[in-house]
């Protein structure tokens, strides 16, 4: 099973889409909502990101809802 973490916010359309993608495929993920969790926001900035969603799949970073990259990492 892949370890998937997603940094999101309440107002991000792409965040909603990526969460729906994983839920529709019954793929578990851990969500960090930067709208509600200041420490998650700080961690995102420490990683060098200023936009969301940021998806980590087994430690590999994906910026945005990049479906090709997500599916490639899920198949590894």
PDB file of N, CA, C and O in Angstrom:
ATOM      1  N   UNK A   1       0.839  -1.180   0.000  1.00  0.00           N
ATOM      2  CA  UNK A   1       0.000   0.000   0.000  1.00  0.00           C
ATOM      3  C   UNK A   1       0.889   1.250   0.000  1.00  0.00           C
ATOM      4  O   UNK A   1       1.873   1.325   0.735  1.00  0.00           O
ATOM      5  N   UNK A   2       0.537   2.196  -0.809  1.00  0.00           N
ATOM      6  CA  UNK A   2       1.295   3.448  -0.936  1.00  0.00           C
ATOM      7  C   UNK A   2       0.992   4.371   0.243  1.00  0.00           C
ATOM      8  O   UNK A   2      -0.128   4.407   0.753  1.00  0.00           O
ATOM      9  N   UNK A   3       2.004   5.104   0.657  1.00  0.00           N
ATOM     10  CA  UNK A   3       1.825   6.135   1.670  1.00  0.00           C
ATOM     11  C   UNK A   3       1.554   7.449   0.947  1.00  0.00           C
ATOM     12  O   UNK A   3       2.431   7.987   0.271  1.00  0.00           O
ATOM     13  N   UNK A   4       0.332   7.961   1.093  1.00  0.00           N
ATOM     14  CA  UNK A   4      -0.084   9.156   0.363  1.00  0.00           C
ATOM     15  C   UNK A   4      -0.489  10.244   1.350  1.00  0.00           C
ATOM     16  O   UNK A   4      -1.303  10.026   2.247  1.00  0.00           O
ATOM     17  N   UNK A   5       0.104  11.422   1.157  1.00  0.00           N
ATOM     18  CA  UNK A   5      -0.225  12.592   1.959  1.00  0.00           C
ATOM     19  C   UNK A   5      -0.564  13.724   0.999  1.00  0.00           C
ATOM     20  O   UNK A   5       0.075  13.883  -0.040  1.00  0.00           O
ATOM     21  N   UNK A   6      -1.579  14.510   1.358  1.00  0.00           N
ATOM     22  CA  UNK A   6      -2.020  15.607   0.505  1.00  0.00           C
ATOM     23  C   UNK A   6      -2.138  16.877   1.344  1.00  0.00           C
ATOM     24  O   UNK A   6      -2.801  16.895   2.381  1.00  0.00           O
ATOM     25  N   UNK A   7      -1.488  17.928   0.878  1.00  0.00           N
ATOM     26  CA  UNK A   7      -1.636  19.255   1.488  1.00  0.00           C
ATOM     27  C   UNK A   7      -2.710  19.995   0.705  1.00  0.00           C
ATOM     28  O   UNK A   7      -2.613  20.147  -0.512  1.00  0.00           O
ATOM     29  N   UNK A   8      -3.735  20.454   1.417  1.00  0.00           N
ATOM     30  CA  UNK A   8      -4.900  21.066   0.785  1.00  0.00           C
ATOM     31  C   UNK A   8      -5.294  22.348   1.512  1.00  0.00           C
ATOM     32  O   UNK A   8      -4.700  22.723   2.523  1.00  0.00           O
ATOM     33  N   UNK A   9      -6.321  23.013   0.964  1.00  0.00           N
ATOM     34  CA  UNK A   9      -6.990  24.103   1.682  1.00  0.00           C
ATOM     35  C   UNK A   9      -8.482  24.019   1.374  1.00  0.00           C
ATOM     36  O   UNK A   9      -8.907  23.291   0.477  1.00  0.00           O
ATOM     37  N   UNK A  10      -9.260  24.775   2.131  1.00  0.00           N
ATOM     38  CA  UNK A  10     -10.716  24.724   1.979  1.00  0.00           C
ATOM     39  C   UNK A  10     -11.213  25.280   0.649  1.00  0.00           C
ATOM     40  O   UNK A  10     -12.268  24.868   0.168  1.00  0.00           O
ATOM     41  N   UNK A  11     -10.474  26.207   0.051  1.00  0.00           N
ATOM     42  CA  UNK A  11     -10.977  26.914  -1.130  1.00  0.00           C
ATOM     43  C   UNK A  11     -10.326  26.457  -2.438  1.00  0.00           C
ATOM     44  O   UNK A  11     -10.530  27.093  -3.471  1.00  0.00           O
ATOM     45  N   UNK A  12      -9.564  25.391  -2.417  1.00  0.00           N
ATOM     46  CA  UNK A  12      -8.799  24.942  -3.576  1.00  0.00           C
ATOM     47  C   UNK A  12      -9.592  23.906  -4.389  1.00  0.00           C
ATOM     48  O   UNK A  12      -9.844  22.796  -3.919  1.00  0.00           O
ATOM     49  N   UNK A  13      -9.977  24.285  -5.605  1.00  0.00           N
ATOM     50  CA  UNK A  13     -10.749  23.393  -6.478  1.00  0.00           C
ATOM     51  C   UNK A  13      -9.937  22.155  -6.847  1.00  0.00           C
ATOM     52  O   UNK A  13     -10.466  21.044  -6.838  1.00  0.00           O
ATOM     53  N   UNK A  14      -8.652  22.336  -7.174  1.00  0.00           N
ATOM     54  CA  UNK A  14      -7.807  21.196  -7.534  1.00  0.00           C
ATOM     55  C   UNK A  14      -7.648  20.231  -6.348  1.00  0.00           C
ATOM     56  O   UNK A  14      -7.527  19.022  -6.546  1.00  0.00           O
ATOM     57  N   UNK A  15      -7.647  20.752  -5.142  1.00  0.00           N
ATOM     58  CA  UNK A  15      -7.560  19.908  -3.948  1.00  0.00           C
ATOM     59  C   UNK A  15      -8.793  19.011  -3.846  1.00  0.00           C
ATOM     60  O   UNK A  15      -8.689  17.819  -3.555  1.00  0.00           O
ATOM     61  N   UNK A  16      -9.944  19.598  -4.087  1.00  0.00           N
ATOM     62  CA  UNK A  16     -11.192  18.829  -4.052  1.00  0.00           C
ATOM     63  C   UNK A  16     -11.155  17.726  -5.104  1.00  0.00           C
ATOM     64  O   UNK A  16     -11.548  16.592  -4.830  1.00  0.00           O
ATOM     65  N   UNK A  17     -10.688  18.053  -6.299  1.00  0.00           N
ATOM     66  CA  UNK A  17     -10.626  17.069  -7.380  1.00  0.00           C
ATOM     67  C   UNK A  17      -9.667  15.924  -7.071  1.00  0.00           C
ATOM     68  O   UNK A  17      -9.977  14.762  -7.336  1.00  0.00           O
ATOM     69  N   UNK A  18      -8.502  16.251  -6.509  1.00  0.00           N
ATOM     70  CA  UNK A  18      -7.535  15.187  -6.219  1.00  0.00           C
ATOM     71  C   UNK A  18      -8.048  14.282  -5.097  1.00  0.00           C
ATOM     72  O   UNK A  18      -7.820  13.073  -5.133  1.00  0.00           O
ATOM     73  N   UNK A  19      -8.731  14.843  -4.113  1.00  0.00           N
ATOM     74  CA  UNK A  19      -9.301  14.013  -3.047  1.00  0.00           C
ATOM     75  C   UNK A  19     -10.399  13.111  -3.600  1.00  0.00           C
ATOM     76  O   UNK A  19     -10.492  11.944  -3.217  1.00  0.00           O
ATOM     77  N   UNK A  20     -11.224  13.635  -4.488  1.00  0.00           N
ATOM     78  CA  UNK A  20     -12.261  12.823  -5.130  1.00  0.00           C
ATOM     79  C   UNK A  20     -11.637  11.689  -5.940  1.00  0.00           C
ATOM     80  O   UNK A  20     -12.136  10.564  -5.927  1.00  0.00           O
ATOM     81  N   UNK A  21     -10.548  11.988  -6.642  1.00  0.00           N
ATOM     82  CA  UNK A  21      -9.847  10.973  -7.431  1.00  0.00           C
ATOM     83  C   UNK A  21      -9.437   9.799  -6.538  1.00  0.00           C
ATOM     84  O   UNK A  21      -9.698   8.644  -6.874  1.00  0.00           O
ATOM     85  N   UNK A  22      -8.802  10.086  -5.414  1.00  0.00           N
ATOM     86  CA  UNK A  22      -8.366   9.015  -4.523  1.00  0.00           C
ATOM     87  C   UNK A  22      -9.546   8.304  -3.871  1.00  0.00           C
ATOM     88  O   UNK A  22      -9.537   7.078  -3.757  1.00  0.00           O
ATOM     89  N   UNK A  23     -10.552   9.042  -3.445  1.00  0.00           N
ATOM     90  CA  UNK A  23     -11.720   8.423  -2.807  1.00  0.00           C
ATOM     91  C   UNK A  23     -12.464   7.515  -3.780  1.00  0.00           C
ATOM     92  O   UNK A  23     -12.886   6.423  -3.398  1.00  0.00           O
ATOM     93  N   UNK A  24     -12.631   7.945  -5.029  1.00  0.00           N
ATOM     94  CA  UNK A  24     -13.332   7.135  -6.029  1.00  0.00           C
ATOM     95  C   UNK A  24     -12.598   5.841  -6.340  1.00  0.00           C
ATOM     96  O   UNK A  24     -13.207   4.886  -6.823  1.00  0.00           O
ATOM     97  N   UNK A  25     -11.298   5.796  -6.071  1.00  0.00           N
ATOM     98  CA  UNK A  25     -10.491   4.599  -6.317  1.00  0.00           C
ATOM     99  C   UNK A  25     -10.175   3.847  -5.026  1.00  0.00           C
ATOM    100  O   UNK A  25      -9.348   2.935  -5.006  1.00  0.00           O
ATOM    101  N   UNK A  26     -10.852   4.251  -3.947  1.00  0.00           N
ATOM    102  CA  UNK A  26     -10.657   3.625  -2.632  1.00  0.00           C
ATOM    103  C   UNK A  26      -9.189   3.590  -2.224  1.00  0.00           C
ATOM    104  O   UNK A  26      -8.705   2.594  -1.686  1.00  0.00           O
ATOM    105  N   UNK A  27      -8.487   4.690  -2.489  1.00  0.00           N
ATOM    106  CA  UNK A  27      -7.086   4.820  -2.115  1.00  0.00           C
ATOM    107  C   UNK A  27      -7.021   5.709  -0.880  1.00  0.00           C
ATOM    108  O   UNK A  27      -7.474   6.854  -0.902  1.00  0.00           O
ATOM    109  N   UNK A  28      -6.455   5.173   0.195  1.00  0.00           N
ATOM    110  CA  UNK A  28      -6.360   5.926   1.443  1.00  0.00           C
ATOM    111  C   UNK A  28      -5.274   6.995   1.355  1.00  0.00           C
ATOM    112  O   UNK A  28      -4.244   6.804   0.708  1.00  0.00           O
ATOM    113  N   UNK A  29      -5.523   8.109   2.010  1.00  0.00           N
ATOM    114  CA  UNK A  29      -4.554   9.194   2.062  1.00  0.00           C
ATOM    115  C   UNK A  29      -4.721   9.956   3.362  1.00  0.00           C
ATOM    116  O   UNK A  29      -5.773   9.913   3.999  1.00  0.00           O
ATOM    117  N   UNK A  30      -3.667  10.651   3.740  1.00  0.00           N
ATOM    118  CA  UNK A  30      -3.725  11.528   4.903  1.00  0.00           C
ATOM    119  C   UNK A  30      -3.739  12.956   4.392  1.00  0.00           C
ATOM    120  O   UNK A  30      -2.915  13.337   3.561  1.00  0.00           O
ATOM    121  N   UNK A  31      -4.673  13.733   4.890  1.00  0.00           N
ATOM    122  CA  UNK A  31      -4.823  15.121   4.438  1.00  0.00           C
ATOM    123  C   UNK A  31      -4.311  16.092   5.496  1.00  0.00           C
ATOM    124  O   UNK A  31      -4.569  15.941   6.690  1.00  0.00           O
ATOM    125  N   UNK A  32      -3.583  17.085   5.020  1.00  0.00           N
ATOM    126  CA  UNK A  32      -3.142  18.197   5.856  1.00  0.00           C
ATOM    127  C   UNK A  32      -3.774  19.458   5.282  1.00  0.00           C
ATOM    128  O   UNK A  32      -3.379  19.921   4.212  1.00  0.00           O
ATOM    129  N   UNK A  33      -4.754  20.014   5.989  1.00  0.00           N
ATOM    130  CA  UNK A  33      -5.469  21.191   5.509  1.00  0.00           C
ATOM    131  C   UNK A  33      -4.795  22.444   6.069  1.00  0.00           C
ATOM    132  O   UNK A  33      -4.887  22.736   7.261  1.00  0.00           O
ATOM    133  N   UNK A  34      -4.119  23.172   5.188  1.00  0.00           N
ATOM    134  CA  UNK A  34      -3.366  24.346   5.638  1.00  0.00           C
ATOM    135  C   UNK A  34      -4.275  25.503   6.044  1.00  0.00           C
ATOM    136  O   UNK A  34      -3.805  26.469   6.645  1.00  0.00           O
ATOM    137  N   UNK A  35      -5.562  25.424   5.728  1.00  0.00           N
ATOM    138  CA  UNK A  35      -6.514  26.449   6.177  1.00  0.00           C
ATOM    139  C   UNK A  35      -6.771  26.326   7.671  1.00  0.00           C
ATOM    140  O   UNK A  35      -7.116  27.304   8.334  1.00  0.00           O
ATOM    141  N   UNK A  36      -6.599  25.105   8.199  1.00  0.00           N
ATOM    142  CA  UNK A  36      -6.924  24.846   9.600  1.00  0.00           C
ATOM    143  C   UNK A  36      -5.720  24.464  10.438  1.00  0.00           C
ATOM    144  O   UNK A  36      -5.783  24.517  11.667  1.00  0.00           O
ATOM    145  N   UNK A  37      -4.631  24.083   9.803  1.00  0.00           N
ATOM    146  CA  UNK A  37      -3.466  23.562  10.511  1.00  0.00           C
ATOM    147  C   UNK A  37      -2.236  24.404  10.175  1.00  0.00           C
ATOM    148  O   UNK A  37      -1.623  24.236   9.121  1.00  0.00           O
ATOM    149  N   UNK A  38      -1.887  25.306  11.084  1.00  0.00           N
ATOM    150  CA  UNK A  38      -0.767  26.223  10.857  1.00  0.00           C
ATOM    151  C   UNK A  38       0.559  25.470  10.720  1.00  0.00           C
ATOM    152  O   UNK A  38       1.412  25.863   9.923  1.00  0.00           O
ATOM    153  N   UNK A  39       0.735  24.409  11.479  1.00  0.00           N
ATOM    154  CA  UNK A  39       1.978  23.633  11.381  1.00  0.00           C
ATOM    155  C   UNK A  39       2.106  22.971  10.006  1.00  0.00           C
ATOM    156  O   UNK A  39       3.206  22.889   9.462  1.00  0.00           O
ATOM    157  N   UNK A  40       0.997  22.501   9.446  1.00  0.00           N
ATOM    158  CA  UNK A  40       1.023  21.917   8.093  1.00  0.00           C
ATOM    159  C   UNK A  40       1.410  22.981   7.074  1.00  0.00           C
ATOM    160  O   UNK A  40       2.150  22.702   6.130  1.00  0.00           O
ATOM    161  N   UNK A  41       0.916  24.189   7.261  1.00  0.00           N
ATOM    162  CA  UNK A  41       1.273  25.287   6.365  1.00  0.00           C
ATOM    163  C   UNK A  41       2.765  25.593   6.453  1.00  0.00           C
ATOM    164  O   UNK A  41       3.425  25.805   5.435  1.00  0.00           O
ATOM    165  N   UNK A  42       3.284  25.613   7.660  1.00  0.00           N
ATOM    166  CA  UNK A  42       4.726  25.848   7.845  1.00  0.00           C
ATOM    167  C   UNK A  42       5.550  24.742   7.179  1.00  0.00           C
ATOM    168  O   UNK A  42       6.564  25.024   6.541  1.00  0.00           O
ATOM    169  N   UNK A  43       5.122  23.502   7.325  1.00  0.00           N
ATOM    170  CA  UNK A  43       5.831  22.368   6.727  1.00  0.00           C
ATOM    171  C   UNK A  43       5.830  22.483   5.207  1.00  0.00           C
ATOM    172  O   UNK A  43       6.849  22.223   4.567  1.00  0.00           O
ATOM    173  N   UNK A  44       4.718  22.861   4.633  1.00  0.00           N
ATOM    174  CA  UNK A  44       4.605  23.039   3.187  1.00  0.00           C
ATOM    175  C   UNK A  44       5.598  24.095   2.703  1.00  0.00           C
ATOM    176  O   UNK A  44       6.268  23.905   1.688  1.00  0.00           O
ATOM    177  N   UNK A  45       5.686  25.191   3.421  1.00  0.00           N
ATOM    178  CA  UNK A  45       6.621  26.268   3.068  1.00  0.00           C
ATOM    179  C   UNK A  45       8.065  25.793   3.232  1.00  0.00           C
ATOM    180  O   UNK A  45       8.923  26.124   2.413  1.00  0.00           O
ATOM    181  N   UNK A  46       8.338  25.018   4.288  1.00  0.00           N
ATOM    182  CA  UNK A  46       9.689  24.467   4.485  1.00  0.00           C
ATOM    183  C   UNK A  46      10.098  23.570   3.318  1.00  0.00           C
ATOM    184  O   UNK A  46      11.274  23.506   2.960  1.00  0.00           O
ATOM    185  N   UNK A  47       9.127  22.880   2.731  1.00  0.00           N
ATOM    186  CA  UNK A  47       9.411  22.020   1.578  1.00  0.00           C
ATOM    187  C   UNK A  47       9.631  22.848   0.307  1.00  0.00           C
ATOM    188  O   UNK A  47      10.067  22.318  -0.715  1.00  0.00           O
ATOM    189  N   UNK A  48       9.329  24.147   0.374  1.00  0.00           N
ATOM    190  CA  UNK A  48       9.562  25.028  -0.763  1.00  0.00           C
ATOM    191  C   UNK A  48       8.339  25.296  -1.620  1.00  0.00           C
ATOM    192  O   UNK A  48       8.460  25.826  -2.725  1.00  0.00           O
ATOM    193  N   UNK A  49       7.164  24.936  -1.127  1.00  0.00           N
ATOM    194  CA  UNK A  49       5.945  25.128  -1.913  1.00  0.00           C
ATOM    195  C   UNK A  49       5.138  26.322  -1.414  1.00  0.00           C
ATOM    196  O   UNK A  49       5.035  26.576  -0.214  1.00  0.00           O
ATOM    197  N   UNK A  50       4.572  27.043  -2.374  1.00  0.00           N
ATOM    198  CA  UNK A  50       3.707  28.175  -2.052  1.00  0.00           C
ATOM    199  C   UNK A  50       2.321  28.002  -2.659  1.00  0.00           C
ATOM    200  O   UNK A  50       1.485  28.902  -2.575  1.00  0.00           O
ATOM    201  N   UNK A  51       2.078  26.844  -3.270  1.00  0.00           N
ATOM    202  CA  UNK A  51       0.760  26.573  -3.849  1.00  0.00           C
ATOM    203  C   UNK A  51       0.370  25.135  -3.527  1.00  0.00           C
ATOM    204  O   UNK A  51       1.202  24.326  -3.116  1.00  0.00           O
ATOM    205  N   UNK A  52      -0.892  24.840  -3.719  1.00  0.00           N
ATOM    206  CA  UNK A  52      -1.434  23.524  -3.420  1.00  0.00           C
ATOM    207  C   UNK A  52      -2.326  23.065  -4.570  1.00  0.00           C
ATOM    208  O   UNK A  52      -2.684  23.894  -5.407  1.00  0.00           O
ATOM    209  N   UNK A  53      -2.694  21.825  -4.653  1.00  0.00           N
ATOM    210  CA  UNK A  53      -2.324  20.758  -3.741  1.00  0.00           C
ATOM    211  C   UNK A  53      -0.886  20.287  -3.958  1.00  0.00           C
ATOM    212  O   UNK A  53      -0.339  20.367  -5.057  1.00  0.00           O
ATOM    213  N   UNK A  54      -0.310  19.805  -2.891  1.00  0.00           N
ATOM    214  CA  UNK A  54       0.969  19.099  -2.958  1.00  0.00           C
ATOM    215  C   UNK A  54       0.669  17.688  -2.467  1.00  0.00           C
ATOM    216  O   UNK A  54       0.121  17.493  -1.382  1.00  0.00           O
ATOM    217  N   UNK A  55       1.037  16.720  -3.280  1.00  0.00           N
ATOM    218  CA  UNK A  55       0.767  15.318  -2.987  1.00  0.00           C
ATOM    219  C   UNK A  55       2.106  14.612  -2.814  1.00  0.00           C
ATOM    220  O   UNK A  55       3.013  14.784  -3.629  1.00  0.00           O
ATOM    221  N   UNK A  56       2.227  13.829  -1.769  1.00  0.00           N
ATOM    222  CA  UNK A  56       3.413  13.002  -1.559  1.00  0.00           C
ATOM    223  C   UNK A  56       2.983  11.546  -1.669  1.00  0.00           C
ATOM    224  O   UNK A  56       2.114  11.087  -0.928  1.00  0.00           O
ATOM    225  N   UNK A  57       3.593  10.834  -2.590  1.00  0.00           N
ATOM    226  CA  UNK A  57       3.313   9.409  -2.773  1.00  0.00           C
ATOM    227  C   UNK A  57       4.621   8.674  -2.516  1.00  0.00           C
ATOM    228  O   UNK A  57       5.547   8.737  -3.324  1.00  0.00           O
ATOM    229  N   UNK A  58       4.689   7.984  -1.397  1.00  0.00           N
ATOM    230  CA  UNK A  58       5.914   7.306  -0.957  1.00  0.00           C
ATOM    231  C   UNK A  58       7.120   8.246  -1.031  1.00  0.00           C
ATOM    232  O   UNK A  58       8.202   7.854  -1.467  1.00  0.00           O
ATOM    233  N   UNK A  59       6.912   9.494  -0.595  1.00  0.00           N
ATOM    234  CA  UNK A  59       8.002  10.457  -0.533  1.00  0.00           C
ATOM    235  C   UNK A  59       8.264  11.236  -1.813  1.00  0.00           C
ATOM    236  O   UNK A  59       9.035  12.196  -1.805  1.00  0.00           O
ATOM    237  N   UNK A  60       7.635  10.837  -2.912  1.00  0.00           N
ATOM    238  CA  UNK A  60       7.777  11.554  -4.186  1.00  0.00           C
ATOM    239  C   UNK A  60       6.751  12.682  -4.225  1.00  0.00           C
ATOM    240  O   UNK A  60       5.575  12.462  -3.933  1.00  0.00           O
ATOM    241  N   UNK A  61       7.188  13.884  -4.583  1.00  0.00           N
ATOM    242  CA  UNK A  61       6.317  15.051  -4.573  1.00  0.00           C
ATOM    243  C   UNK A  61       5.635  15.259  -5.921  1.00  0.00           C
ATOM    244  O   UNK A  61       6.236  15.066  -6.978  1.00  0.00           O
ATOM    245  N   UNK A  62       4.361  15.659  -5.857  1.00  0.00           N
ATOM    246  CA  UNK A  62       3.589  16.031  -7.040  1.00  0.00           C
ATOM    247  C   UNK A  62       2.941  17.372  -6.725  1.00  0.00           C
ATOM    248  O   UNK A  62       2.228  17.499  -5.730  1.00  0.00           O
ATOM    249  N   UNK A  63       3.181  18.360  -7.557  1.00  0.00           N
ATOM    250  CA  UNK A  63       2.557  19.668  -7.373  1.00  0.00           C
ATOM    251  C   UNK A  63       1.348  19.761  -8.281  1.00  0.00           C
ATOM    252  O   UNK A  63       1.459  19.574  -9.492  1.00  0.00           O
ATOM    253  N   UNK A  64       0.200  20.047  -7.702  1.00  0.00           N
ATOM    254  CA  UNK A  64      -1.030  20.158  -8.479  1.00  0.00           C
ATOM    255  C   UNK A  64      -1.631  18.795  -8.765  1.00  0.00           C
ATOM    256  O   UNK A  64      -1.089  17.763  -8.371  1.00  0.00           O
ATOM    257  N   UNK A  65      -2.748  18.809  -9.450  1.00  0.00           N
ATOM    258  CA  UNK A  65      -3.443  17.567  -9.800  1.00  0.00           C
ATOM    259  C   UNK A  65      -2.890  17.082 -11.136  1.00  0.00           C
ATOM    260  O   UNK A  65      -3.554  17.157 -12.170  1.00  0.00           O
ATOM    261  N   UNK A  66      -1.650  16.580 -11.086  1.00  0.00           N
ATOM    262  CA  UNK A  66      -0.941  16.075 -12.266  1.00  0.00           C
ATOM    263  C   UNK A  66      -1.261  14.589 -12.389  1.00  0.00           C
ATOM    264  O   UNK A  66      -0.549  13.737 -11.858  1.00  0.00           O
ATOM    265  N   UNK A  67      -2.341  14.301 -13.098  1.00  0.00           N
ATOM    266  CA  UNK A  67      -2.870  12.938 -13.173  1.00  0.00           C
ATOM    267  C   UNK A  67      -1.853  11.944 -13.729  1.00  0.00           C
ATOM    268  O   UNK A  67      -1.743  10.830 -13.217  1.00  0.00           O
ATOM    269  N   UNK A  68      -1.110  12.325 -14.764  1.00  0.00           N
ATOM    270  CA  UNK A  68      -0.125  11.408 -15.337  1.00  0.00           C
ATOM    271  C   UNK A  68       0.938  11.032 -14.312  1.00  0.00           C
ATOM    272  O   UNK A  68       1.292   9.861 -14.181  1.00  0.00           O
ATOM    273  N   UNK A  69       1.446  12.020 -13.589  1.00  0.00           N
ATOM    274  CA  UNK A  69       2.482  11.742 -12.584  1.00  0.00           C
ATOM    275  C   UNK A  69       1.910  10.933 -11.425  1.00  0.00           C
ATOM    276  O   UNK A  69       2.567  10.018 -10.929  1.00  0.00           O
ATOM    277  N   UNK A  70       0.707  11.255 -10.993  1.00  0.00           N
ATOM    278  CA  UNK A  70       0.076  10.517  -9.897  1.00  0.00           C
ATOM    279  C   UNK A  70      -0.074   9.048 -10.286  1.00  0.00           C
ATOM    280  O   UNK A  70       0.306   8.161  -9.522  1.00  0.00           O
ATOM    281  N   UNK A  71      -0.622   8.791 -11.462  1.00  0.00           N
ATOM    282  CA  UNK A  71      -0.840   7.403 -11.877  1.00  0.00           C
ATOM    283  C   UNK A  71       0.484   6.673 -12.067  1.00  0.00           C
ATOM    284  O   UNK A  71       0.581   5.482 -11.771  1.00  0.00           O
ATOM    285  N   UNK A  72       1.501   7.372 -12.556  1.00  0.00           N
ATOM    286  CA  UNK A  72       2.819   6.765 -12.701  1.00  0.00           C
ATOM    287  C   UNK A  72       3.382   6.346 -11.341  1.00  0.00           C
ATOM    288  O   UNK A  72       3.929   5.251 -11.208  1.00  0.00           O
ATOM    289  N   UNK A  73       3.254   7.202 -10.346  1.00  0.00           N
ATOM    290  CA  UNK A  73       3.783   6.884  -9.022  1.00  0.00           C
ATOM    291  C   UNK A  73       2.963   5.792  -8.344  1.00  0.00           C
ATOM    292  O   UNK A  73       3.516   5.003  -7.578  1.00  0.00           O
ATOM    293  N   UNK A  74       1.671   5.726  -8.604  1.00  0.00           N
ATOM    294  CA  UNK A  74       0.839   4.688  -8.017  1.00  0.00           C
ATOM    295  C   UNK A  74       1.175   3.313  -8.589  1.00  0.00           C
ATOM    296  O   UNK A  74       0.970   2.299  -7.922  1.00  0.00           O
ATOM    297  N   UNK A  75       1.683   3.273  -9.803  1.00  0.00           N
ATOM    298  CA  UNK A  75       2.009   1.980 -10.449  1.00  0.00           C
ATOM    299  C   UNK A  75       3.381   1.457 -10.078  1.00  0.00           C
ATOM    300  O   UNK A  75       3.683   0.295 -10.347  1.00  0.00           O
ATOM    301  N   UNK A  76       4.221   2.278  -9.468  1.00  0.00           N
ATOM    302  CA  UNK A  76       5.582   1.838  -9.098  1.00  0.00           C
ATOM    303  C   UNK A  76       5.536   0.770  -8.036  1.00  0.00           C
ATOM    304  O   UNK A  76       6.581   0.283  -7.604  1.00  0.00           O
TER     305      UNK A  76
END
